[in-house]
Amino acid sequence: MHEISLVRSIFNSLEAEFSAEELQRLTSIKLKVGLLSNVEPLLIQNAFEAVASAEDKYQNVELQVETVPVEIYCEACDVHSVIEHYKFVCSSCGRPNNNVVKGMELLIHQVHFAEETTV
């Protein structure tokens, strides 16, 4: 299950970007996962819960997964088309097309923190 290693990579990226104090205030992580990214949203959610439960600083953090549809761009008619049922054709001209411009993402899109308390 490669989702566990992906969750650990997400945590490593956050730890490289934010201080330990900031991570203590982390409340949620929002991912964008493309349909062609080879990541199953339910499996990454389950992996997140398993890995987060083993690490104190992530136990109260919520994971939100936004699925990104596959979108192609047709240069012939300058149209972006959302792909349905894995039929890679332009919705305007009907030509076969494999110029994917969205749908392969696996991004940490947003992180949210609790307000900093002052003493």
Secondary structure, DSSP 8 states (H G I E B T S, - for coil): -HHHHHHHHHHHHHHHHS-HHHHHTEEEEEEEEETTSS--HHHHHHHHHHHHHTSGGGTT-EEEEEEE--EEEETTTTEEEE--TT--B-TTT--B---EEES--EEEEEEEE------
